Amino acid sequence: MTGRRIVFTLLLAILWVVPASAAPALTLPVVLKVAPGANISLISNLLGGTLVDSIPEANTYLLRLPSLPLVNSTLKLLGVEWLELDRGISLPVNPRLALLDVPWNAGSDWYKNQPAFQIIRAQSALQYSTGRGLLIADINTRVDLGHPALRGHMAAGYDFVANRSADVVALNDDQSTAGFLDDDQSTAGFLDDDQSTAGFLDGNGISLLAGTNLFNSGAADHGTFCAGIIAVMAPDASIMPLRAFDDNGNTDLFTLAKAIRYARRNGAQVLNMSFGTLTDAKVLREAIEYARAGNVLLIASAGNNDTSAAQYPAAYVGVLAVASTDELDRKSTFSNYGNYVFVDAPGTHIISAVPGGGYSIANGTSFSAPMVAAMGALIRSIRYNDTVATISNATVKIDTRNPKYSGQLGYGRIDVLKAVRTK
């Protein structure tokens, strides 16, 4: 068969895959991986698509196509290994937080002795390790770099939202609840089931801010809140903020994959992922495998749906999935559970920083995960090679307090002091 006939046959096969009636305006975002040396421009043109973005070292590309083609023998001949839709991921849009009235002289890290940190003995652990020399990447929304609680803790990061193409518009059909959780509709009842936190605030002269105790913040506070937890638990580690979610809490799988790969390439030893999706995507899985191959400690929130259904990236091999517990070591009512959960950490009525120099209380496995990330940094700064085993061994068994979830809450609730003073 002549070369011209081969090309003609390929064109016919491609055109058969892509319906002629597809309207160019209704394009789909498609992630496509090709073999080394494949001509992505040729592939894009033959599929009638537009090249939007790329991860060159992974031979992975984001295209907008008239439809989702099948990976048939023709596409394989051109070097296409796999393709999938680039789906959107959203943090909750209307979280409710309790804003705190903090005296001006309280100190920027006044919340370091909150009940959640006392339970896991976080401050006591600092006499053994402060995380010096460790770089913790956090994939999140934007961070208030000028917040007093974060000054001196932040390293250089990257804004994937501001620097991405306007053509990156994913199919937003995966509403995650990995972040804030609106589980309390009344101001008066916000702390009724957590007297330890209420007592802690009263004892420090801090109270719920009158008149604005509960407010809808959107997802914009999520990044600052998580960074505040890491900063106070591992004060001598540096935090690499990777903005992948916009201020409405939206992102897509391709952007997340780029952020994960960026963390490894730029020296992060620990990566916190306080987000999740129900979609097991190849682009996300391969990014996790890439980071894992670089010996990055991977932490992810288990999710807030009160289900054992797997959430990703938490359920991927090599990722430490973190569920949430309350002040009595009971599974938080909202927290996911299941055989993919690695450990648990407090996630009910957690106090941390919010943009504008303020502080608030919020719930979610999103805030359990950075505690384990900070714990991992403390361990790695003194014992690099056995971090995962050390975390699993430094836990408190909580099955007796959670008989309904026996065997589905991992190794137990973390104990940071035990982890860093173990010889």
C-alpha positions in Angstrom: 0.0 0.0 0.0 1.4 3.4 -1.0 2.0 6.2 1.6 -0.7 8.3 0.0 -3.2 5.5 0.3 -2.3 4.9 4.0 -2.9 8.6 4.8 -6.2 8.6 3.0 -7.3 5.5 4.9 -6.3 7.1 8.2 -8.3 10.2 7.4 -11.4 8.1 6.6 -11.0 6.3 9.8 -10.6 9.5 11.8 -13.6 11.1 10.2 -15.7 8.1 10.9 -14.8 8.4 14.6 -15.7 12.1 14.8 -19.4 12.7 13.7 -19.6 15.3 10.9 -22.7 16.8 12.6 -20.8 17.8 15.7 -20.9 21.5 16.2 -17.5 23.1 16.8 -19.0 25.4 19.4 -19.9 22.4 21.5 -16.5 21.0 22.0 -15.4 18.7 24.8 -12.3 19.0 26.9 -10.3 15.8 26.4 -7.1 14.6 28.0 -5.0 12.6 25.6 -1.7 10.7 26.2 0.5 9.8 23.3 3.6 7.7 22.8 7.0 9.4 22.7 7.6 11.0 19.3 4.0 11.1 18.3 2.9 14.1 16.3 0.3 15.8 18.6 -0.4 18.5 16.0 -1.3 16.0 13.4 -3.5 14.1 15.8 -5.3 17.2 16.9 -5.9 18.3 13.3 -7.2 15.0 12.2 -9.6 14.9 15.2 -10.8 18.4 14.3 -9.6 19.7 17.6 -7.7 22.5 19.3 -4.6 22.0 21.4 -5.2 23.8 24.8 -2.4 22.8 27.2 0.3 20.2 27.7 2.4 18.2 30.2 5.3 17.6 27.9 7.3 15.3 30.1 4.3 13.0 30.4 3.4 13.2 26.7 -0.1 14.3 27.9 -2.2 17.0 26.3 -5.5 18.8 26.8 -7.5 19.2 23.6 -10.9 20.5 22.8 -12.7 18.1 20.4 -16.1 18.0 18.7 -16.7 14.7 20.4 -15.0 12.0 22.5 -13.4 9.5 20.0 -12.7 5.9 20.6 -9.1 4.7 20.9 -9.3 2.4 17.9 -6.5 0.8 15.8 -6.1 4.0 13.8 -5.5 6.2 16.8 -3.1 3.6 18.3 -1.2 3.7 15.0 -0.8 7.4 15.4 0.5 6.9 18.9 -2.5 7.6 21.1 -2.3 5.5 24.3 -5.5 6.7 26.0 -7.9 9.6 26.2 -10.6 10.7 28.7 -12.8 13.7 29.4 -11.3 16.4 31.5 -13.8 16.6 34.3 -14.3 19.5 36.7 -14.0 19.3 40.5 -15.7 21.8 42.8 -15.2 22.5 46.5 -18.5 23.4 48.3 -19.7 26.8 47.1 -21.4 28.0 50.4 -19.5 26.8 53.4 -20.4 28.3 56.7 -17.7 29.3 59.2 -17.8 30.8 62.7 -15.7 34.0 62.6 -13.8 34.7 65.8 -13.3 37.9 67.7 -9.6 37.8 68.7 -7.9 40.4 70.9 -5.2 42.3 69.1 -2.5 41.1 71.5 -3.4 37.4 71.3 -0.4 36.6 69.0 -0.6 35.3 65.4 -0.3 31.7 66.5 -2.6 31.8 69.5 -4.7 28.9 68.1 -1.7 26.5 68.4 -3.1 25.0 71.7 -6.6 24.5 70.5 -8.3 21.2 71.7 -7.7 19.4 68.3 -4.0 20.0 68.6 -4.0 19.0 72.3 -5.6 15.7 71.4 -2.9 14.8 68.9 -0.1 16.3 71.1 1.1 18.6 68.3 2.7 21.3 70.4 4.5 18.8 72.7 6.1 17.3 69.6 7.9 20.5 68.7 10.5 19.9 71.3 11.7 17.0 69.1 11.1 18.4 65.6 9.8 21.6 64.1 10.0 20.4 60.4 13.2 22.5 59.7 14.3 22.0 56.1 11.1 20.4 54.8 9.0 21.8 52.0 5.3 21.0 52.1 3.3 21.7 49.0 -0.4 22.4 49.3 -2.8 22.3 46.3 -5.6 24.6 47.1 -7.3 27.9 46.5 -5.4 31.2 46.8 -3.6 31.9 50.1 -3.4 35.2 52.0 0.3 35.5 52.0 0.2 38.5 54.2 -1.7 36.9 57.0 0.2 37.2 60.4 -0.1 33.5 61.0 1.6 32.7 57.7 4.4 35.3 57.6 7.7 33.6 57.5 6.2 30.2 56.6 5.5 30.5 52.9 7.9 29.6 50.1 7.5 30.3 46.4 4.6 28.6 44.7 2.6 28.8 41.5 -0.8 30.1 40.4 -2.2 27.6 37.9 -5.5 29.5 37.7 -4.0 32.8 36.7 -1.6 31.2 34.2 -3.9 28.7 32.4 -5.6 29.2 29.1 -9.1 30.6 28.9 -10.0 27.5 26.9 -9.6 25.3 30.0 -13.2 24.7 30.7 -13.9 21.3 32.1 -17.2 19.3 32.4 -18.1 20.3 35.9 -20.2 17.3 36.9 -18.3 16.1 40.0 -19.3 18.1 43.0 -16.8 17.2 45.7 -17.3 17.8 49.4 -13.7 17.5 50.4 -13.5 20.9 51.9 -15.8 22.9 54.2 -19.0 21.3 55.5 -22.1 23.2 56.3 -23.4 21.0 59.1 -24.6 23.6 61.6 -27.4 26.0 60.6 -27.6 27.8 63.9 -25.2 30.2 65.6 -26.2 29.2 69.1 -25.6 25.5 68.5 -22.3 25.8 66.7 -20.2 24.7 69.7 -22.9 22.9 71.8 -21.4 19.5 71.1 -17.8 20.6 71.7 -17.5 22.1 75.1 -13.7 21.7 75.0 -13.4 24.2 72.1 -15.9 26.6 73.7 -13.9 26.5 76.9 -10.6 27.1 75.1 -12.0 30.2 73.4 -13.5 31.5 76.7 -10.2 30.9 78.5 -8.3 33.0 75.9 -10.7 35.8 75.8 -11.8 34.9 72.3 -15.5 34.5 71.3 -17.6 34.1 68.2 -17.9 37.5 66.5 -21.2 39.1 67.4 -23.5 39.6 64.5 -21.5 37.7 62.0 -20.9 34.4 63.8 -21.8 32.3 60.8 -21.1 33.5 57.3 -21.0 32.1 53.8 -17.4 32.4 52.6 -17.3 30.6 49.3 -14.3 28.4 48.9 -11.8 31.3 48.9 -10.8 30.7 52.5 -9.9 27.1 52.0 -6.2 27.6 51.1 -5.5 30.1 53.9 -7.2 27.8 56.4 -5.2 24.7 55.5 -1.9 26.7 55.4 -2.6 28.0 58.8 -2.8 24.5 60.2 0.4 23.4 58.6 2.2 26.6 59.7 1.4 26.2 63.4 2.1 22.4 63.5 5.4 22.5 61.6 6.6 26.1 62.2 10.1 25.6 60.7 8.9 23.9 57.5 8.1 25.9 54.4 4.8 25.8 52.6 4.6 25.9 48.8 1.2 27.2 47.8 -0.1 25.8 44.6 -3.3 27.5 43.5 -5.3 25.1 41.4 -8.8 26.1 42.5 -10.3 29.4 41.6 -12.1 31.6 44.2 -15.4 29.7 43.5 -13.7 26.5 44.3 -13.5 25.1 40.8 -10.8 23.3 38.9 -10.3 20.4 36.6 -8.4 17.1 36.5 -5.7 18.3 34.1 -4.9 21.3 36.3 -4.6 19.1 39.3 -2.3 16.8 37.5 -0.1 19.7 36.5 0.0 20.9 40.2 0.9 17.5 41.5 3.8 17.1 39.0 5.0 20.6 39.8 5.3 19.8 43.5 7.7 16.9 42.8 9.7 18.8 40.2 10.2 21.7 42.5 11.4 19.9 45.5 8.4 19.3 47.7 8.9 16.4 50.1 5.3 16.4 51.3 2.2 17.1 49.4 -1.2 17.9 51.0 -4.3 17.4 48.9 -7.4 18.7 50.7 -9.7 17.9 47.8 -11.3 14.9 46.1 -13.3 13.5 43.2 -15.3 10.4 42.6 -13.7 10.1 39.2 -10.8 7.6 38.9 -9.0 9.5 36.1 -5.8 8.3 34.3 -4.3 11.8 34.2 -4.7 12.1 38.0 -3.5 8.6 38.7 -0.4 9.0 36.6 0.5 12.3 38.3 0.2 10.6 41.7 2.4 7.8 40.5 5.0 10.3 39.2 5.0 12.1 42.6 5.2 8.9 44.5 8.2 7.7 42.4 10.0 10.9 43.5 9.5 9.9 47.2 7.0 12.6 47.8 4.8 11.9 50.9 1.3 12.1 49.6 -1.6 13.1 51.9 -5.3 13.5 50.9 -8.6 14.1 52.6 -11.0 11.1 52.6 -14.1 13.3 51.9 -17.2 14.5 53.7 -20.0 12.4 52.3 -20.3 9.9 55.2 -19.7 7.0 52.8 -17.3 4.2 52.2 -17.2 5.0 48.4 -13.7 5.7 47.3 -12.6 9.3 46.7 -9.6 10.2 44.7 -6.7 10.9 45.0 -7.1 9.6 48.6 -7.9 6.0 47.4 -4.9 5.7 45.1 -2.1 3.3 46.1 0.6 5.2 48.0 -1.6 8.1 49.1 -2.3 8.4 52.9 -6.1 8.9 53.1 -7.2 10.9 56.2 -10.6 10.6 57.8 -12.0 13.0 60.4 -12.7 12.5 64.2 -14.2 14.7 66.8 -12.9 15.7 70.3 -14.0 12.2 71.7 -12.2 10.2 69.0 -15.5 9.4 67.3 -15.7 9.5 63.5 -17.0 12.9 62.6 -20.6 12.6 61.4 -19.7 13.8 57.9 -16.4 11.9 57.4 -15.9 9.2 54.8 -14.6 5.9 55.9 -13.6 2.6 54.3 -10.7 0.2 53.7 -8.7 2.9 51.8 -8.5 5.2 54.9 -5.0 5.2 56.4 -5.3 7.2 59.6 -7.6 9.7 61.3 -7.1 13.2 62.6 -9.4 15.8 64.2 -11.6 17.6 61.7 -14.5 18.9 63.9 -14.4 22.6 65.0 -10.9 23.3 63.8 -9.5 26.8 64.3 -7.3 28.4 61.8 -6.6 31.5 59.7 -8.8 33.1 57.1 -8.0 35.8 54.6 -7.8 39.4 55.8 -6.0 38.6 59.0 -8.9 36.8 60.7 -9.5 33.4 62.3 -12.5 31.1 62.2 -13.8 27.6 63.1 -14.7 25.1 60.4 -15.3 21.3 59.9 -14.0 18.9 57.3 -11.6 16.2 56.4 -9.8 19.0 54.4 -8.5 20.1 57.8 -7.6 16.6 59.0 -5.3 16.1 56.0 -2.9 19.0 56.6 -2.4 17.8 60.2 -1.0 14.6 58.8 1.0 16.5 56.2 2.6 18.6 59.0 3.2 15.4 61.0 4.9 13.8 58.0 7.2 16.9 57.7 8.2 16.7 61.4 9.1 13.0 61.0 11.0 13.4 57.7 13.1 16.2 59.1 14.6 13.8 61.6 14.0 10.3 60.0 13.6 10.4 56.3 13.1 6.8 55.1 10.4 5.4 57.4 7.8 8.2 57.4 4.8 6.1 56.4 5.5 3.3 58.9 6.2 5.9 61.7 2.8 7.5 61.1 0.9 4.2 61.1 2.7 3.1 64.3 2.1 6.5 66.1 -1.7 6.2 66.3 -4.3 5.7 69.0 -6.7 2.8 68.4 -10.3 4.1 68.2 -12.3 1.1 67.0 -13.9 0.7 70.4 -15.3 4.2 70.2 -16.5 3.5 66.6 -17.9 0.0 66.7 -20.0 0.7 63.6 -16.8 1.5 61.6 -14.5 -1.1 63.0 -11.7 -1.8 60.5 -12.7 1.2 58.3 -10.8 4.0 60.0 -7.3 2.8 59.2 -4.6 2.5 61.8 -6.4 5.0 64.2 -6.1 8.6 65.3 -2.7 10.2 65.0 -0.4 11.0 67.9 2.3 13.5 66.7 4.4 13.3 69.9 4.6 9.6 69.8 5.8 9.8 66.1 8.7 12.1 66.7 10.0 10.8 69.9 10.1 7.2 68.8 13.7 5.9 68.5 
